[in-house]
Amino acid sequence: MAGLLDERRGRKGPVKLTEEVVTFVRSAPRSASVPALVEAVSERFGVSVHRRTIERVLKR
């Protein structure tokens, strides 16, 4: 029966990467390194985020 539903299964979006975290990363100075941002996000929000995730946020 689940295969007949129109909705996609699984997550509806990112779990760790909230709007707050994205705003924080984008507002960081351009001179800040990615590992430093990973550490800052971990300290401030208590969420471990991969460095590649931070790089993708900065690229957008």
mmCIF file of the N, C-alpha and C atoms, coordinates in Angstrom:
data_MODEL
# 
_entry.id   MODEL 
# 
loop_
_atom_site.group_PDB 
_atom_site.id 
_atom_site.type_symbol 
_atom_site.label_atom_id 
_atom_site.label_alt_id 
_atom_site.label_comp_id 
_atom_site.label_asym_id 
_atom_site.label_entity_id 
_atom_site.label_seq_id 
_atom_site.pdbx_PDB_ins_code 
_atom_site.Cartn_x 
_atom_site.Cartn_y 
_atom_site.Cartn_z 
_atom_site.occupancy 
_atom_site.B_iso_or_equiv 
_atom_site.pdbx_formal_charge 
_atom_site.auth_seq_id 
_atom_site.auth_comp_id 
_atom_site.auth_asym_id 
_atom_site.auth_atom_id 
_atom_site.pdbx_PDB_model_num 
ATOM 1   N N  . MET A 1 1  ? 0.810  -1.201 0.000  1.00 0.00 ? 1  MET A N  1 
ATOM 2   C CA . MET A 1 1  ? 0.000  0.000  0.000  1.00 0.00 ? 1  MET A CA 1 
ATOM 3   C C  . MET A 1 1  ? 0.859  1.274  0.000  1.00 0.00 ? 1  MET A C  1 
ATOM 4   N N  . ALA A 1 2  ? 2.004  1.220  0.664  1.00 0.00 ? 2  ALA A N  1 
ATOM 5   C CA . ALA A 1 2  ? 2.841  2.417  0.740  1.00 0.00 ? 2  ALA A CA 1 
ATOM 6   C C  . ALA A 1 2  ? 3.308  2.845  -0.639 1.00 0.00 ? 2  ALA A C  1 
ATOM 7   N N  . GLY A 1 3  ? 3.476  1.908  -1.561 1.00 0.00 ? 3  GLY A N  1 
ATOM 8   C CA . GLY A 1 3  ? 3.927  2.243  -2.900 1.00 0.00 ? 3  GLY A CA 1 
ATOM 9   C C  . GLY A 1 3  ? 2.900  2.998  -3.720 1.00 0.00 ? 3  GLY A C  1 
ATOM 10  N N  . LEU A 1 4  ? 1.669  3.011  -3.272 1.00 0.00 ? 4  LEU A N  1 
ATOM 11  C CA . LEU A 1 4  ? 0.609  3.691  -4.007 1.00 0.00 ? 4  LEU A CA 1 
ATOM 12  C C  . LEU A 1 4  ? 0.460  5.159  -3.615 1.00 0.00 ? 4  LEU A C  1 
ATOM 13  N N  . LEU A 1 5  ? 1.134  5.578  -2.570 1.00 0.00 ? 5  LEU A N  1 
ATOM 14  C CA . LEU A 1 5  ? 1.044  6.962  -2.117 1.00 0.00 ? 5  LEU A CA 1 
ATOM 15  C C  . LEU A 1 5  ? 1.853  7.874  -3.023 1.00 0.00 ? 5  LEU A C  1 
ATOM 16  N N  . ASP A 1 6  ? 1.399  9.103  -3.175 1.00 0.00 ? 6  ASP A N  1 
ATOM 17  C CA . ASP A 1 6  ? 2.084  10.082 -4.014 1.00 0.00 ? 6  ASP A CA 1 
ATOM 18  C C  . ASP A 1 6  ? 3.287  10.703 -3.327 1.00 0.00 ? 6  ASP A C  1 
ATOM 19  N N  . GLU A 1 7  ? 3.322  10.704 -2.017 1.00 0.00 ? 7  GLU A N  1 
ATOM 20  C CA . GLU A 1 7  ? 4.383  11.375 -1.279 1.00 0.00 ? 7  GLU A CA 1 
ATOM 21  C C  . GLU A 1 7  ? 5.677  10.570 -1.315 1.00 0.00 ? 7  GLU A C  1 
ATOM 22  N N  . ARG A 1 8  ? 6.787  11.302 -1.324 1.00 0.00 ? 8  ARG A N  1 
ATOM 23  C CA . ARG A 1 8  ? 8.087  10.649 -1.265 1.00 0.00 ? 8  ARG A CA 1 
ATOM 24  C C  . ARG A 1 8  ? 8.342  10.165 0.145  1.00 0.00 ? 8  ARG A C  1 
ATOM 25  N N  . ARG A 1 9  ? 9.053  9.076  0.250  1.00 0.00 ? 9  ARG A N  1 
ATOM 26  C CA . ARG A 1 9  ? 9.400  8.550  1.560  1.00 0.00 ? 9  ARG A CA 1 
ATOM 27  C C  . ARG A 1 9  ? 10.678 9.210  2.048  1.00 0.00 ? 9  ARG A C  1 
ATOM 28  N N  . GLY A 1 10 ? 10.916 9.113  3.335  1.00 0.00 ? 10 GLY A N  1 
ATOM 29  C CA . GLY A 1 10 ? 12.169 9.609  3.887  1.00 0.00 ? 10 GLY A CA 1 
ATOM 30  C C  . GLY A 1 10 ? 12.058 11.008 4.443  1.00 0.00 ? 10 GLY A C  1 
ATOM 31  N N  . ARG A 1 11 ? 13.222 11.574 4.690  1.00 0.00 ? 11 ARG A N  1 
ATOM 32  C CA . ARG A 1 11 ? 13.299 12.907 5.284  1.00 0.00 ? 11 ARG A CA 1 
ATOM 33  C C  . ARG A 1 11 ? 12.732 13.968 4.368  1.00 0.00 ? 11 ARG A C  1 
ATOM 34  N N  . LYS A 1 12 ? 12.202 14.991 4.961  1.00 0.00 ? 12 LYS A N  1 
ATOM 35  C CA . LYS A 1 12 ? 11.630 16.102 4.198  1.00 0.00 ? 12 LYS A CA 1 
ATOM 36  C C  . LYS A 1 12 ? 12.629 17.236 4.005  1.00 0.00 ? 12 LYS A C  1 
ATOM 37  N N  . GLY A 1 13 ? 13.770 17.149 4.655  1.00 0.00 ? 13 GLY A N  1 
ATOM 38  C CA . GLY A 1 13 ? 14.773 18.194 4.529  1.00 0.00 ? 13 GLY A CA 1 
ATOM 39  C C  . GLY A 1 13 ? 15.912 17.946 5.490  1.00 0.00 ? 13 GLY A C  1 
ATOM 40  N N  . PRO A 1 14 ? 16.866 18.867 5.535  1.00 0.00 ? 14 PRO A N  1 
ATOM 41  C CA . PRO A 1 14 ? 18.008 18.688 6.423  1.00 0.00 ? 14 PRO A CA 1 
ATOM 42  C C  . PRO A 1 14 ? 17.589 18.753 7.889  1.00 0.00 ? 14 PRO A C  1 
ATOM 43  N N  . VAL A 1 15 ? 18.216 17.924 8.697  1.00 0.00 ? 15 VAL A N  1 
ATOM 44  C CA . VAL A 1 15 ? 17.874 17.868 10.110 1.00 0.00 ? 15 VAL A CA 1 
ATOM 45  C C  . VAL A 1 15 ? 18.780 18.791 10.916 1.00 0.00 ? 15 VAL A C  1 
ATOM 46  N N  . LYS A 1 16 ? 20.062 18.724 10.661 1.00 0.00 ? 16 LYS A N  1 
ATOM 47  C CA . LYS A 1 16 ? 21.024 19.506 11.439 1.00 0.00 ? 16 LYS A CA 1 
ATOM 48  C C  . LYS A 1 16 ? 21.174 20.931 10.930 1.00 0.00 ? 16 LYS A C  1 
ATOM 49  N N  . LEU A 1 17 ? 20.961 21.134 9.647  1.00 0.00 ? 17 LEU A N  1 
ATOM 50  C CA . LEU A 1 17 ? 21.232 22.418 9.023  1.00 0.00 ? 17 LEU A CA 1 
ATOM 51  C C  . LEU A 1 17 ? 19.981 23.299 9.039  1.00 0.00 ? 17 LEU A C  1 
ATOM 52  N N  . THR A 1 18 ? 19.706 23.888 10.181 1.00 0.00 ? 18 THR A N  1 
ATOM 53  C CA . THR A 1 18 ? 18.539 24.755 10.306 1.00 0.00 ? 18 THR A CA 1 
ATOM 54  C C  . THR A 1 18 ? 18.851 26.130 9.720  1.00 0.00 ? 18 THR A C  1 
ATOM 55  N N  . GLU A 1 19 ? 17.836 26.946 9.590  1.00 0.00 ? 19 GLU A N  1 
ATOM 56  C CA . GLU A 1 19 ? 18.027 28.311 9.072  1.00 0.00 ? 19 GLU A CA 1 
ATOM 57  C C  . GLU A 1 19 ? 18.980 29.101 9.960  1.00 0.00 ? 19 GLU A C  1 
ATOM 58  N N  . GLU A 1 20 ? 18.908 28.852 11.268 1.00 0.00 ? 20 GLU A N  1 
ATOM 59  C CA . GLU A 1 20 ? 19.804 29.527 12.217 1.00 0.00 ? 20 GLU A CA 1 
ATOM 60  C C  . GLU A 1 20 ? 21.263 29.223 11.905 1.00 0.00 ? 20 GLU A C  1 
ATOM 61  N N  . VAL A 1 21 ? 21.556 27.954 11.665 1.00 0.00 ? 21 VAL A N  1 
ATOM 62  C CA . VAL A 1 21 ? 22.928 27.528 11.379 1.00 0.00 ? 21 VAL A CA 1 
ATOM 63  C C  . VAL A 1 21 ? 23.387 28.120 10.047 1.00 0.00 ? 21 VAL A C  1 
ATOM 64  N N  . VAL A 1 22 ? 22.538 28.087 9.040  1.00 0.00 ? 22 VAL A N  1 
ATOM 65  C CA . VAL A 1 22 ? 22.891 28.636 7.723  1.00 0.00 ? 22 VAL A CA 1 
ATOM 66  C C  . VAL A 1 22 ? 23.170 30.130 7.831  1.00 0.00 ? 22 VAL A C  1 
ATOM 67  N N  . THR A 1 23 ? 22.349 30.847 8.554  1.00 0.00 ? 23 THR A N  1 
ATOM 68  C CA . THR A 1 23 ? 22.550 32.289 8.738  1.00 0.00 ? 23 THR A CA 1 
ATOM 69  C C  . THR A 1 23 ? 23.865 32.560 9.463  1.00 0.00 ? 23 THR A C  1 
ATOM 70  N N  . PHE A 1 24 ? 24.149 31.764 10.477 1.00 0.00 ? 24 PHE A N  1 
ATOM 71  C CA . PHE A 1 24 ? 25.394 31.914 11.234 1.00 0.00 ? 24 PHE A CA 1 
ATOM 72  C C  . PHE A 1 24 ? 26.608 31.702 10.323 1.00 0.00 ? 24 PHE A C  1 
ATOM 73  N N  . VAL A 1 25 ? 26.582 30.649 9.509  1.00 0.00 ? 25 VAL A N  1 
ATOM 74  C CA . VAL A 1 25 ? 27.716 30.340 8.636  1.00 0.00 ? 25 VAL A CA 1 
ATOM 75  C C  . VAL A 1 25 ? 27.887 31.419 7.578  1.00 0.00 ? 25 VAL A C  1 
ATOM 76  N N  . ARG A 1 26 ? 26.797 31.869 6.993  1.00 0.00 ? 26 ARG A N  1 
ATOM 77  C CA . ARG A 1 26 ? 26.894 32.900 5.949  1.00 0.00 ? 26 ARG A CA 1 
ATOM 78  C C  . ARG A 1 26 ? 27.324 34.253 6.495  1.00 0.00 ? 26 ARG A C  1 
ATOM 79  N N  . SER A 1 27 ? 27.034 34.532 7.759  1.00 0.00 ? 27 SER A N  1 
ATOM 80  C CA . SER A 1 27 ? 27.410 35.814 8.346  1.00 0.00 ? 27 SER A CA 1 
ATOM 81  C C  . SER A 1 27 ? 28.850 35.823 8.862  1.00 0.00 ? 27 SER A C  1 
ATOM 82  N N  . ALA A 1 28 ? 29.513 34.681 8.830  1.00 0.00 ? 28 ALA A N  1 
ATOM 83  C CA . ALA A 1 28 ? 30.904 34.609 9.283  1.00 0.00 ? 28 ALA A CA 1 
ATOM 84  C C  . ALA A 1 28 ? 31.801 35.353 8.300  1.00 0.00 ? 28 ALA A C  1 
ATOM 85  N N  . PRO A 1 29 ? 32.900 35.901 8.795  1.00 0.00 ? 29 PRO A N  1 
ATOM 86  C CA . PRO A 1 29 ? 33.819 36.598 7.887  1.00 0.00 ? 29 PRO A CA 1 
ATOM 87  C C  . PRO A 1 29 ? 34.391 35.649 6.837  1.00 0.00 ? 29 PRO A C  1 
ATOM 88  N N  . ARG A 1 30 ? 34.648 36.168 5.654  1.00 0.00 ? 30 ARG A N  1 
ATOM 89  C CA . ARG A 1 30 ? 35.183 35.351 4.557  1.00 0.00 ? 30 ARG A CA 1 
ATOM 90  C C  . ARG A 1 30 ? 36.555 34.771 4.903  1.00 0.00 ? 30 ARG A C  1 
ATOM 91  N N  . SER A 1 31 ? 37.264 35.412 5.814  1.00 0.00 ? 31 SER A N  1 
ATOM 92  C CA . SER A 1 31 ? 38.602 34.942 6.176  1.00 0.00 ? 31 SER A CA 1 
ATOM 93  C C  . SER A 1 31 ? 38.562 33.729 7.108  1.00 0.00 ? 31 SER A C  1 
ATOM 94  N N  . ALA A 1 32 ? 37.375 33.408 7.632  1.00 0.00 ? 32 ALA A N  1 
ATOM 95  C CA . ALA A 1 32 ? 37.250 32.268 8.543  1.00 0.00 ? 32 ALA A CA 1 
ATOM 96  C C  . ALA A 1 32 ? 37.419 30.964 7.766  1.00 0.00 ? 32 ALA A C  1 
ATOM 97  N N  . SER A 1 33 ? 38.208 30.060 8.319  1.00 0.00 ? 33 SER A N  1 
ATOM 98  C CA . SER A 1 33 ? 38.434 28.781 7.637  1.00 0.00 ? 33 SER A CA 1 
ATOM 99  C C  . SER A 1 33 ? 37.259 27.841 7.893  1.00 0.00 ? 33 SER A C  1 
ATOM 100 N N  . VAL A 1 34 ? 37.099 26.872 7.015  1.00 0.00 ? 34 VAL A N  1 
ATOM 101 C CA . VAL A 1 34 ? 36.004 25.907 7.140  1.00 0.00 ? 34 VAL A CA 1 
ATOM 102 C C  . VAL A 1 34 ? 36.123 25.100 8.433  1.00 0.00 ? 34 VAL A C  1 
ATOM 103 N N  . PRO A 1 35 ? 37.327 24.590 8.787  1.00 0.00 ? 35 PRO A N  1 
ATOM 104 C CA . PRO A 1 35 ? 37.416 23.863 10.068 1.00 0.00 ? 35 PRO A CA 1 
ATOM 105 C C  . PRO A 1 35 ? 37.046 24.732 11.277 1.00 0.00 ? 35 PRO A C  1 
ATOM 106 N N  . ALA A 1 36 ? 37.374 26.017 11.213 1.00 0.00 ? 36 ALA A N  1 
ATOM 107 C CA . ALA A 1 36 ? 37.004 26.920 12.302 1.00 0.00 ? 36 ALA A CA 1 
ATOM 108 C C  . ALA A 1 36 ? 35.486 27.083 12.371 1.00 0.00 ? 36 ALA A C  1 
ATOM 109 N N  . LEU A 1 37 ? 34.834 27.148 11.214 1.00 0.00 ? 37 LEU A N  1 
ATOM 110 C CA . LEU A 1 37 ? 33.376 27.264 11.189 1.00 0.00 ? 37 LEU A CA 1 
ATOM 111 C C  . LEU A 1 37 ? 32.709 25.991 11.702 1.00 0.00 ? 37 LEU A C  1 
ATOM 112 N N  . VAL A 1 38 ? 33.278 24.832 11.362 1.00 0.00 ? 38 VAL A N  1 
ATOM 113 C CA . VAL A 1 38 ? 32.740 23.560 11.863 1.00 0.00 ? 38 VAL A CA 1 
ATOM 114 C C  . VAL A 1 38 ? 32.792 23.551 13.384 1.00 0.00 ? 38 VAL A C  1 
ATOM 115 N N  . GLU A 1 39 ? 33.901 23.995 13.938 1.00 0.00 ? 39 GLU A N  1 
ATOM 116 C CA . GLU A 1 39 ? 34.064 24.045 15.394 1.00 0.00 ? 39 GLU A CA 1 
ATOM 117 C C  . GLU A 1 39 ? 33.097 25.059 16.013 1.00 0.00 ? 39 GLU A C  1 
ATOM 118 N N  . ALA A 1 40 ? 32.947 26.210 15.374 1.00 0.00 ? 40 ALA A N  1 
ATOM 119 C CA . ALA A 1 40 ? 32.058 27.244 15.899 1.00 0.00 ? 40 ALA A CA 1 
ATOM 120 C C  . ALA A 1 40 ? 30.600 26.775 15.902 1.00 0.00 ? 40 ALA A C  1 
ATOM 121 N N  . VAL A 1 41 ? 30.176 26.091 14.853 1.00 0.00 ? 41 VAL A N  1 
ATOM 122 C CA . VAL A 1 41 ? 28.810 25.567 14.788 1.00 0.00 ? 41 VAL A CA 1 
ATOM 123 C C  . VAL A 1 41 ? 28.608 24.521 15.872 1.00 0.00 ? 41 VAL A C  1 
ATOM 124 N N  . SER A 1 42 ? 29.618 23.688 16.076 1.00 0.00 ? 42 SER A N  1 
ATOM 125 C CA . SER A 1 42 ? 29.536 22.651 17.101 1.00 0.00 ? 42 SER A CA 1 
ATOM 126 C C  . SER A 1 42 ? 29.396 23.257 18.492 1.00 0.00 ? 42 SER A C  1 
ATOM 127 N N  . GLU A 1 43 ? 30.180 24.294 18.769 1.00 0.00 ? 43 GLU A N  1 
ATOM 128 C CA . GLU A 1 43 ? 30.138 24.941 20.086 1.00 0.00 ? 43 GLU A CA 1 
ATOM 129 C C  . GLU A 1 43 ? 28.843 25.702 20.310 1.00 0.00 ? 43 GLU A C  1 
ATOM 130 N N  . ARG A 1 44 ? 28.423 26.440 19.300 1.00 0.00 ? 44 ARG A N  1 
ATOM 131 C CA . ARG A 1 44 ? 27.258 27.315 19.475 1.00 0.00 ? 44 ARG A CA 1 
ATOM 132 C C  . ARG A 1 44 ? 25.919 26.570 19.436 1.00 0.00 ? 44 ARG A C  1 
ATOM 133 N N  . PHE A 1 45 ? 25.787 25.617 18.523 1.00 0.00 ? 45 PHE A N  1 
ATOM 134 C CA . PHE A 1 45 ? 24.504 24.948 18.340 1.00 0.00 ? 45 PHE A CA 1 
ATOM 135 C C  . PHE A 1 45 ? 24.486 23.513 18.856 1.00 0.00 ? 45 PHE A C  1 
ATOM 136 N N  . GLY A 1 46 ? 25.650 22.973 19.203 1.00 0.00 ? 46 GLY A N  1 
ATOM 137 C CA . GLY A 1 46 ? 25.700 21.609 19.703 1.00 0.00 ? 46 GLY A CA 1 
ATOM 138 C C  . GLY A 1 46 ? 25.434 20.569 18.623 1.00 0.00 ? 46 GLY A C  1 
ATOM 139 N N  . VAL A 1 47 ? 25.764 20.903 17.383 1.00 0.00 ? 47 VAL A N  1 
ATOM 140 C CA . VAL A 1 47 ? 25.499 20.030 16.247 1.00 0.00 ? 47 VAL A CA 1 
ATOM 141 C C  . VAL A 1 47 ? 26.817 19.778 15.526 1.00 0.00 ? 47 VAL A C  1 
ATOM 142 N N  . SER A 1 48 ? 27.132 18.509 15.247 1.00 0.00 ? 48 SER A N  1 
ATOM 143 C CA . SER A 1 48 ? 28.347 18.218 14.488 1.00 0.00 ? 48 SER A CA 1 
ATOM 144 C C  . SER A 1 48 ? 27.985 18.199 13.001 1.00 0.00 ? 48 SER A C  1 
ATOM 145 N N  . VAL A 1 49 ? 28.644 19.053 12.245 1.00 0.00 ? 49 VAL A N  1 
ATOM 146 C CA . VAL A 1 49 ? 28.382 19.196 10.813 1.00 0.00 ? 49 VAL A CA 1 
ATOM 147 C C  . VAL A 1 49 ? 29.682 18.903 10.076 1.00 0.00 ? 49 VAL A C  1 
ATOM 148 N N  . HIS A 1 50 ? 29.590 18.194 8.971  1.00 0.00 ? 50 HIS A N  1 
ATOM 149 C CA . HIS A 1 50 ? 30.764 17.863 8.177  1.00 0.00 ? 50 HIS A CA 1 
ATOM 150 C C  . HIS A 1 50 ? 31.278 19.112 7.464  1.00 0.00 ? 50 HIS A C  1 
ATOM 151 N N  . ARG A 1 51 ? 32.569 19.154 7.241  1.00 0.00 ? 51 ARG A N  1 
ATOM 152 C CA . ARG A 1 51 ? 33.170 20.328 6.585  1.00 0.00 ? 51 ARG A CA 1 
ATOM 153 C C  . ARG A 1 51 ? 32.608 20.546 5.188  1.00 0.00 ? 51 ARG A C  1 
ATOM 154 N N  . ARG A 1 52 ? 32.260 19.478 4.505  1.00 0.00 ? 52 ARG A N  1 
ATOM 155 C CA . ARG A 1 52 ? 31.708 19.598 3.145  1.00 0.00 ? 52 ARG A CA 1 
ATOM 156 C C  . ARG A 1 52 ? 30.338 20.278 3.176  1.00 0.00 ? 52 ARG A C  1 
ATOM 157 N N  . THR A 1 53 ? 29.590 20.060 4.235  1.00 0.00 ? 53 THR A N  1 
ATOM 158 C CA . THR A 1 53 ? 28.291 20.714 4.383  1.00 0.00 ? 53 THR A CA 1 
ATOM 159 C C  . THR A 1 53 ? 28.482 22.225 4.496  1.00 0.00 ? 53 THR A C  1 
ATOM 160 N N  . ILE A 1 54 ? 29.470 22.638 5.269  1.00 0.00 ? 54 ILE A N  1 
ATOM 161 C CA . ILE A 1 54 ? 29.767 24.064 5.417  1.00 0.00 ? 54 ILE A CA 1 
ATOM 162 C C  . ILE A 1 54 ? 30.203 24.642 4.066  1.00 0.00 ? 54 ILE A C  1 
ATOM 163 N N  . GLU A 1 55 ? 31.030 23.904 3.331  1.00 0.00 ? 55 GLU A N  1 
ATOM 164 C CA . GLU A 1 55 ? 31.480 24.372 2.017  1.00 0.00 ? 55 GLU A CA 1 
ATOM 165 C C  . GLU A 1 55 ? 30.303 24.562 1.071  1.00 0.00 ? 55 GLU A C  1 
ATOM 166 N N  . ARG A 1 56 ? 29.324 23.661 1.123  1.00 0.00 ? 56 ARG A N  1 
ATOM 167 C CA . ARG A 1 56 ? 28.146 23.797 0.256  1.00 0.00 ? 56 ARG A CA 1 
ATOM 168 C C  . ARG A 1 56 ? 27.309 25.014 0.627  1.00 0.00 ? 56 ARG A C  1 
ATOM 169 N N  . VAL A 1 57 ? 27.196 25.284 1.922  1.00 0.00 ? 57 VAL A N  1 
ATOM 170 C CA . VAL A 1 57 ? 26.433 26.467 2.366  1.00 0.00 ? 57 VAL A CA 1 
ATOM 171 C C  . VAL A 1 57 ? 27.122 27.733 1.872  1.00 0.00 ? 57 VAL A C  1 
ATOM 172 N N  . LEU A 1 58 ? 28.425 27.776 1.965  1.00 0.00 ? 58 LEU A N  1 
ATOM 173 C CA . LEU A 1 58 ? 29.168 28.969 1.534  1.00 0.00 ? 58 LEU A CA 1 
ATOM 174 C C  . LEU A 1 58 ? 29.129 29.148 0.017  1.00 0.00 ? 58 LEU A C  1 
ATOM 175 N N  . LYS A 1 59 ? 29.000 28.065 -0.719 1.00 0.00 ? 59 LYS A N  1 
ATOM 176 C CA . LYS A 1 59 ? 28.977 28.134 -2.181 1.00 0.00 ? 59 LYS A CA 1 
ATOM 177 C C  . LYS A 1 59 ? 27.669 28.723 -2.701 1.00 0.00 ? 59 LYS A C  1 
ATOM 178 N N  . ARG A 1 60 ? 26.566 28.508 -1.984 1.00 0.00 ? 60 ARG A N  1 
ATOM 179 C CA . ARG A 1 60 ? 25.259 28.999 -2.432 1.00 0.00 ? 60 ARG A CA 1 
ATOM 180 C C  . ARG A 1 60 ? 25.168 30.488 -2.385 1.00 0.00 ? 60 ARG A C  1 
# 
